[in-house]
Amino acid sequence: MSIETLIQDPAIPAEAGAVLSAAYDAESFDQYVMTTYGRFPLALERGSGCRVWDTQGKEYLDFVAGIATCTLGHAHPAMVETVTQQIQKLHHVSNLYYIPEQAQLAKWLIEHSCADRVFFCNSGAEANEGAIKLARKYAHQVLKIDQPIILTAHASFHGRTLATITATGQPKYQKDFSPLVPGFHYVPYNDIKAIAAAISELDEGDRAVAAILLEPLQGEGGVRPGDKAYFQEIRRMCDETGILLILDEVQVGMGRSGKLWGYENLGIEPDIFTSAKGLGGGIPIGAVMCKAFCNLFQPGDHASTFGGNPFACATALSVCETLERENILENVQQRGEQLRAGLSAIAAKYSEHITEVRGWGLINGMELKAESSLTSADVVKAAIAEGLLLVPAGPKVIRFVPPLIVSAQEIDTALQVLEKVMGSW
């Protein structure tokens, strides 16, 4: 079940009071904006650090961060300074010309990853779309496959374009959008026997499998970390066969896992990987990164009007440099351990409702028992009423993805609110 479906009837307990400002006209909003989102009854107008305020002036502790996007929280001084300076200098020229800010960001990403080349776009879906195109060109030109197939996982999420919803192994996102894009086949996540069997079956006769596209940790699929042995065996299989290994780092990358890239937790290197969300700290940007041997795009193969513009690249570089300069990865590791320990204690106390806590760094999930009447949306709505913003990751998983600058005190506050919420049932 998607987030939008989970909150399509987002009423909160009556005793919590009205969350949405009477001065804010939600009906007028819906009169002009397509209803593609089921929105919680909340209108936010400003933020600072890990806190946001609604149009009534009520304060919330933000453990959503724009769904794992606001890396440095809200109104971080480094971003404010960069945005202010860059918008006064040059914000967009398109890729008709060389863009110094784009080169600077690309250099930082190459020096801090296993990649050799970068293509910039605007979002995670676009980045994954670019990776799919690159894999298909590699399949045709190098592997000599006429009808290439890309393996993806059940419960994955790769975006909302036609190609990326097809890559997404969740039928609920594909409903009513057929015909879907051909060339994808789904396998269970963390199941090496299943993926080996799929390759053997699909490659019987003429070779077909060109790439494997996986998330190092499945975010929308319930915050499910990848198994290290599973990914290492896939890497070995790809090395032996020439199949490309593509990792979708859109949600887990840019330090959220406690390491800069999710693949570092798995002891492998991908051939292609994607980034977005946290890369720009909330400013739209996406990136496709690859190793030199599969860097096949030529002029005219792929493009983006806005991709790699000076404004987005300068801002993203400030995010990257701040992560490094302020040693934020250490904070992610420490606060992640603190959060998981606290969530585990709550899970033990309310074991009639909670079955498991899992995650890496500051992307963590708390799973509710299937037999419990509670849903993730129930918990999220109750937390909002108590001043804590959380986000579902399916009908039975509550996701905790605060800004990477979150403090120990803020972790404790969130845990206190959550314990109060869980104790109310």
Phi, psi and omega per residue, in radians:
M1 nan 2.295 -3.096
S2 -1.315 2.844 3.078
I3 -1.007 -0.748 -3.098
E4 -1.054 -0.699 3.129
T5 -1.203 -0.694 -3.102
L6 -1.075 -0.566 -3.031
I7 -1.968 0.359 -3.089
Q8 -1.179 -0.326 3.037
D9 -2.180 1.251 -2.883
P10 -1.503 0.777 3.082
A11 -1.202 2.454 3.079
I12 -1.876 2.881 -3.124
P13 -0.935 2.363 -3.073
A14 -1.028 -0.611 -3.091
E15 -1.190 -0.251 -3.135
A16 -1.343 -0.275 -3.118
G17 1.534 2.992 -3.134
A18 -1.305 2.193 3.113
V19 -1.521 -0.703 -3.075
L20 -1.412 2.296 -3.110
S21 -1.057 2.389 3.069
A22 -1.121 -0.422 -3.139
A23 -1.342 -0.257 3.139
Y24 -1.731 2.147 -3.034
D25 -1.632 1.645 3.137
A26 -1.160 -0.593 3.134
E27 -1.119 -0.674 3.092
S28 -1.143 -0.690 3.075
F29 -0.992 -0.869 -3.098
D30 -1.201 -0.333 3.116
Q31 -1.213 -0.463 -3.046
Y32 -1.976 -0.422 -3.058
V33 -1.820 2.343 3.091
M34 -0.993 2.481 -3.102
T35 -1.546 1.035 3.094
T36 -1.509 -0.112 3.112
Y37 -2.173 2.418 2.901
G38 -1.581 1.951 -2.975
R39 -1.748 2.457 2.956
F40 -1.143 2.600 -3.069
P41 -1.336 1.257 -2.989
L42 -2.636 2.261 3.088
A43 -2.086 1.970 -3.110
L44 -1.649 2.496 -3.104
E45 -2.223 -0.286 3.081
R46 -2.773 2.856 3.136
G47 -2.661 2.794 3.080
S48 -2.683 2.110 -3.112
G49 1.097 -2.154 3.134
C50 -1.738 0.284 -3.120
R51 -2.053 2.545 3.015
V52 -2.327 2.783 -3.134
W53 -2.241 2.459 3.113
D54 -1.556 -3.122 -3.048
T55 -1.249 -0.133 3.023
Q56 -1.654 -0.094 -3.104
G57 1.594 0.079 3.119
K58 -1.307 2.414 -3.083
E59 -1.669 2.476 3.105
Y60 -2.303 2.519 2.974
L61 -1.509 2.112 -2.979
D62 -1.639 1.807 3.065
F63 -1.911 0.503 3.041
V64 -1.975 -0.723 3.101
A65 0.933 0.781 -3.140
G66 1.132 0.546 -3.000
I67 1.056 1.212 3.046
A68 1.081 0.631 -3.043
T69 -2.041 -0.728 -3.085
C70 -1.387 1.334 -3.055
T71 -0.892 -0.830 -3.078
L72 -1.744 0.321 -3.118
G73 1.330 -2.681 -3.064
H74 -1.878 2.395 3.069
A75 0.986 0.698 3.105
H76 -1.141 2.348 -3.078
P77 -0.943 -0.656 -3.132
A78 -1.132 -0.706 3.122
M79 -1.260 -0.711 3.121
V80 -1.039 -0.780 -3.138
E81 -1.117 -0.807 -3.114
T82 -1.146 -0.793 -3.138
V83 -1.058 -0.769 -3.117
T84 -1.103 -0.807 -3.112
Q85 -1.185 -0.738 -3.047
Q86 -1.247 -0.676 -3.120
I87 -1.165 -0.440 3.098
Q88 -1.442 -0.253 -3.060
K89 -1.767 -1.089 -3.132
L90 -2.931 2.195 -3.092
H91 -1.928 -0.509 -3.113
H92 -2.721 2.354 3.034
V93 -2.409 -0.183 -3.046
S94 1.245 2.978 -3.005
N95 -1.532 0.444 2.966
L96 -1.243 -0.323 -3.043
Y97 -2.320 2.877 3.023
Y98 -1.226 2.394 -3.099
I99 -2.081 1.825 -3.072
P100 -0.953 -0.700 -3.123
E101 -1.111 -0.593 3.114
Q102 -1.157 -0.742 3.122
A103 -1.126 -0.681 -3.128
Q104 -1.136 -0.743 3.113
L105 -1.171 -0.758 3.128
A106 -1.040 -0.745 3.133
K107 -1.058 -0.760 3.140
W108 -1.095 -0.788 -3.110
L109 -1.125 -0.722 3.124
I110 -1.136 -0.737 -3.114
E111 -1.230 -0.305 -3.093
H112 -2.025 0.412 3.102
S113 -2.696 -3.063 3.122
C114 -1.587 0.035 -3.053
A115 -1.419 2.804 3.083
D116 -2.001 -0.406 -3.115
R117 -2.503 2.708 -3.103
V118 -2.334 2.451 2.919
F119 -2.074 2.319 -3.109
F120 -1.815 2.440 3.080
C121 -2.400 -2.600 -2.986
N122 -2.093 -0.202 -3.024
S123 -2.786 2.994 3.097
G124 -1.183 -0.700 3.111
A125 -1.071 -0.752 3.120
E126 -1.137 -0.675 3.121
A127 -1.107 -0.770 3.121
N128 -1.172 -0.632 3.064
E129 -1.055 -0.750 3.109
G130 -1.121 -0.697 3.117
A131 -1.121 -0.668 3.107
I132 -1.127 -0.786 3.102
K133 -1.064 -0.745 -3.139
L134 -1.110 -0.720 3.121
A135 -1.122 -0.665 3.133
R136 -1.188 -0.696 3.104
K137 -1.130 -0.706 3.095
Y138 -1.070 -0.727 -3.141
A139 -1.059 -0.772 -3.112
H140 -1.248 -0.790 -3.005
Q141 -1.462 -0.619 -3.036
V142 -1.817 -0.875 -3.089
L143 -1.456 -0.213 3.117
K144 1.026 0.763 3.095
I145 -1.786 2.159 -3.097
D146 -1.330 -0.673 -3.117
Q147 -2.194 1.339 -3.028
P148 -1.192 2.568 3.084
I149 -2.084 2.391 3.053
I150 -1.926 2.203 3.083
L151 -1.469 2.327 3.020
T152 -2.309 3.013 -2.999
A153 -1.788 2.582 2.932
H154 -1.013 2.532 3.122
A155 1.206 0.230 3.092
S156 -1.383 2.958 3.003
F157 -2.561 2.168 -3.070
H158 -2.255 0.028 3.079
G159 2.374 -3.096 -3.006
R160 -2.022 0.007 3.028
T161 -1.244 2.950 -3.109
L162 -1.086 -0.710 3.126
A163 -1.202 -0.732 -3.058
T164 -1.353 -0.474 3.014
I165 -1.278 -0.481 3.050
T166 -1.222 -0.695 3.082
A167 -1.130 -0.524 3.139
T168 -1.207 2.134 -3.075
G169 -1.491 0.884 3.107
Q170 -2.428 1.866 -3.078
P171 -0.982 -0.469 -3.091
K172 -1.081 -0.521 3.127
Y173 -1.397 -0.290 -3.048
Q174 -1.711 -0.227 -3.057
K175 -0.992 2.258 3.076
D176 1.292 0.181 3.131
F177 -2.018 0.284 3.090
S178 -1.289 2.729 0.066
P179 -1.329 2.351 3.119
L180 -1.398 2.956 -3.117
V181 -1.336 2.222 3.126
P182 -1.247 2.877 3.022
G183 1.797 0.343 3.110
F184 -2.236 2.568 3.110
H185 -2.472 2.405 -3.014
Y186 -1.830 2.485 3.110
V187 -2.338 2.734 3.069
P188 -1.110 2.539 3.116
Y189 -1.352 2.492 3.102
N190 1.104 0.464 -3.140
D191 -2.178 1.668 -3.035
I192 -1.223 -0.567 3.124
K193 -1.128 -0.684 -3.127
A194 -1.154 -0.715 -3.116
I195 -1.257 -0.630 3.087
A196 -1.142 -0.715 3.129
A197 -1.148 -0.672 3.133
A198 -1.123 -0.759 3.119
I199 -1.088 -0.778 -3.135
S200 -1.072 -0.740 -3.116
E201 -1.220 -0.806 -3.069
L202 -1.240 -0.497 -3.114
D203 -1.574 0.038 3.125
E204 -1.159 2.171 -3.025
G205 1.572 -1.994 3.090
D206 -1.470 2.460 3.123
R207 -1.097 2.425 -3.070
A208 -2.298 -0.668 -3.031
V209 -1.318 2.067 -3.109
A210 -1.808 -0.516 -3.051
A211 -2.738 2.782 3.032
I212 -2.144 2.133 -3.115
L213 -1.968 2.043 -3.072
L214 -2.426 2.695 2.939
E215 -1.576 2.347 3.052
P216 -1.024 -0.579 3.007
L217 -2.437 2.228 3.136
Q218 -1.351 2.029 -3.103
G219 -1.462 -1.199 -3.136
E220 -1.116 -0.373 -3.136
G221 -1.425 0.175 3.050
G222 1.991 0.353 -3.130
V223 0.940 1.139 -3.105
R224 -1.974 1.882 -3.136
P225 -1.158 2.531 3.050
G226 -1.219 2.562 3.089
D227 -1.430 2.258 -3.057
K228 -1.058 -0.769 -3.132
A229 -1.128 -0.654 3.112
Y230 -1.047 -0.877 -3.111
F231 -1.205 -0.597 3.122
Q232 -1.197 -0.622 3.086
E233 -1.228 -0.654 3.058
I234 -1.096 -0.725 3.109
R235 -1.043 -0.727 3.129
R236 -1.125 -0.760 3.130
M237 -1.085 -0.731 3.130
C238 -1.141 -0.697 3.109
D239 -1.085 -0.664 -3.106
E240 -1.287 -0.578 -3.000
T241 -1.821 -0.291 -3.057
G242 1.507 0.062 3.054
I243 -1.171 2.412 3.117
L244 -1.393 2.416 3.030
L245 -1.807 2.014 3.138
I246 -1.932 2.259 3.093
L247 -1.999 2.262 3.077
D248 -1.545 1.776 -3.118
E249 -1.780 0.328 -3.040
V250 -1.001 -0.767 -3.110
Q251 -1.658 -0.640 -3.001
V252 -1.595 -0.251 -3.086
G253 -1.367 -3.076 3.141
M254 1.011 0.734 2.967
G255 1.591 -0.161 -3.038
R256 -1.121 -0.503 -3.109
S257 -1.426 -0.101 -3.033
G258 1.778 -0.272 2.962
K259 -2.136 2.828 -3.067
L260 -1.034 -0.726 -3.129
W261 -2.148 2.523 3.139
G262 -1.055 -0.601 -3.093
Y263 -1.100 -0.382 3.115
E264 -1.167 -0.420 3.073
N265 -1.303 -0.257 -3.031
L266 -1.862 -0.097 3.096
G267 1.235 0.522 -3.141
I268 -2.375 3.021 2.986
E269 -2.222 2.310 3.076
P270 -1.401 2.912 3.017
D271 -1.504 -0.634 3.093
I272 -2.388 2.467 2.995
F273 -2.581 2.770 -3.030
T274 -2.114 2.696 3.110
S275 -2.507 2.709 3.042
A276 -2.926 -2.238 3.074
K277 0.485 -1.706 -3.032
G278 -1.187 -0.218 -3.108
L279 -1.034 -0.738 -3.139
G280 -1.728 0.026 3.120
G281 1.114 0.308 -3.120
G282 2.144 -0.258 3.018
I283 -1.549 2.252 -3.029
P284 -1.070 2.131 3.048
I285 -2.833 2.562 3.051
G286 -2.408 2.845 -3.120
A287 -2.600 2.425 2.951
V288 -1.887 2.179 -3.130
M289 -2.118 2.455 -3.084
C290 -2.553 2.870 3.028
K291 -1.451 2.820 -2.997
A292 -1.049 -0.639 -3.019
F293 -1.155 -0.400 3.127
C294 -1.972 0.325 3.101
N295 -1.441 1.350 -2.980
L296 -1.798 -0.170 -3.120
F297 -1.082 2.343 3.077
Q298 -2.077 2.880 3.110
P299 -0.903 2.222 -3.110
G300 1.721 -0.294 -3.129
D301 -1.265 -0.623 -3.062
H302 -2.732 2.611 -3.081
A303 -2.840 2.925 3.083
S304 -2.769 2.161 3.140
T305 -1.040 -0.860 -3.076
F306 -1.536 -0.346 -3.030
G307 -1.030 2.252 3.087
G308 1.330 0.361 -3.130
N309 -1.207 2.768 -3.054
P310 -0.999 -0.678 -3.095
F311 -1.123 -0.909 -3.105
A312 -1.138 -0.728 -3.083
C313 -1.211 -0.707 3.111
A314 -1.097 -0.725 3.136
T315 -1.161 -0.783 3.123
A316 -1.077 -0.690 3.114
L317 -1.099 -0.653 3.106
S318 -1.135 -0.625 3.067
V319 -1.123 -0.843 -3.139
C320 -1.018 -0.837 -3.088
E321 -1.193 -0.583 3.101
T322 -1.212 -0.705 3.056
L323 -0.941 -0.765 -3.096
E324 -1.319 -0.831 -3.057
R325 -1.113 -0.690 -3.067
E326 -1.677 0.146 3.089
N327 0.908 0.810 -3.049
I328 -1.214 -0.460 3.123
L329 -1.053 -0.617 3.100
E330 -1.122 -0.692 3.097
N331 -1.115 -0.702 3.124
V332 -1.044 -0.772 -3.134
Q333 -1.122 -0.810 -3.096
Q334 -1.204 -0.788 -3.132
R335 -1.220 -0.557 3.080
G336 -1.115 -0.763 3.095
E337 -1.099 -0.730 3.113
Q338 -1.087 -0.777 -3.121
L339 -1.140 -0.788 -3.128
R340 -1.147 -0.647 3.099
A341 -1.108 -0.758 3.129
G342 -1.168 -0.722 3.111
L343 -1.136 -0.655 3.121
S344 -1.128 -0.668 3.102
A345 -1.138 -0.713 3.094
I346 -1.149 -0.696 3.115
A347 -1.072 -0.690 3.125
A348 -1.182 -0.637 -3.112
K349 -1.258 -0.626 -3.105
Y350 -2.026 0.915 -3.060
S351 -1.181 -0.264 3.086
E352 -1.246 -0.320 -3.133
H353 -1.965 -0.569 -2.955
I354 -1.924 2.363 -3.112
T355 -1.884 -0.568 -3.022
E356 -2.786 2.617 2.976
V357 -2.127 2.321 -3.111
R358 -2.662 2.801 3.076
G359 2.623 -3.091 3.062
W360 -2.244 2.532 3.003
G361 0.825 -2.160 -3.137
L362 -1.913 0.665 2.875
I363 -2.239 1.810 -3.006
N364 -2.346 2.611 3.134
G365 -2.248 2.513 3.046
M366 -2.060 2.025 -3.056
E367 -1.650 2.311 3.077
L368 -1.537 2.615 -3.130
K369 -1.166 2.490 -3.141
A370 -1.038 -0.620 -3.090
E371 -1.425 -0.181 3.097
S372 -1.279 2.513 3.103
S373 -1.316 -0.258 -3.140
L374 -1.232 2.491 2.980
T375 -2.025 2.888 3.108
S376 -1.080 -0.649 3.120
A377 -1.106 -0.635 3.094
D378 -1.024 -0.823 -3.105
V379 -1.169 -0.731 -3.132
V380 -1.103 -0.783 3.140
K381 -1.079 -0.753 3.135
A382 -1.156 -0.640 3.113
A383 -1.160 -0.698 3.092
I384 -1.007 -0.761 3.138
A385 -1.067 -0.449 -3.134
E386 -1.715 0.113 3.057
G387 1.559 0.418 3.113
L388 -2.240 2.200 3.111
L389 -1.673 2.130 3.060
L390 -2.220 3.026 -3.121
V391 -2.447 2.404 3.073
P392 -1.205 2.719 2.953
A393 -2.302 1.114 -3.005
G394 1.801 3.008 -3.037
P395 -1.205 -0.292 -3.066
K396 -2.217 0.207 -3.133
V397 -2.217 2.217 3.040
I398 -1.702 2.260 -3.067
R399 -1.802 2.418 3.136
F400 -2.088 1.851 -3.093
V401 -2.359 1.175 -3.117
P402 -1.246 2.919 2.984
P403 -0.952 2.638 -3.068
L404 -1.258 -0.138 3.123
I405 -1.630 0.097 -3.068
V406 -0.953 2.481 -3.094
S407 -1.648 2.896 3.087
A408 -1.069 -0.698 3.135
Q409 -1.122 -0.687 3.134
E410 -1.198 -0.611 3.037
I411 -1.078 -0.804 3.140
D412 -1.072 -0.710 3.128
T413 -1.090 -0.791 3.124
A414 -1.070 -0.709 3.124
L415 -1.140 -0.675 3.106
Q416 -1.114 -0.742 3.106
V417 -1.113 -0.782 -3.125
L418 -1.095 -0.710 3.122
E419 -1.111 -0.689 3.100
K420 -1.096 -0.738 3.136
V421 -1.117 -0.821 -3.114
M422 -1.152 -0.529 3.136
G423 -1.340 -0.123 -3.108
S424 -1.487 -0.088 3.119
W425 -1.861 nan nan
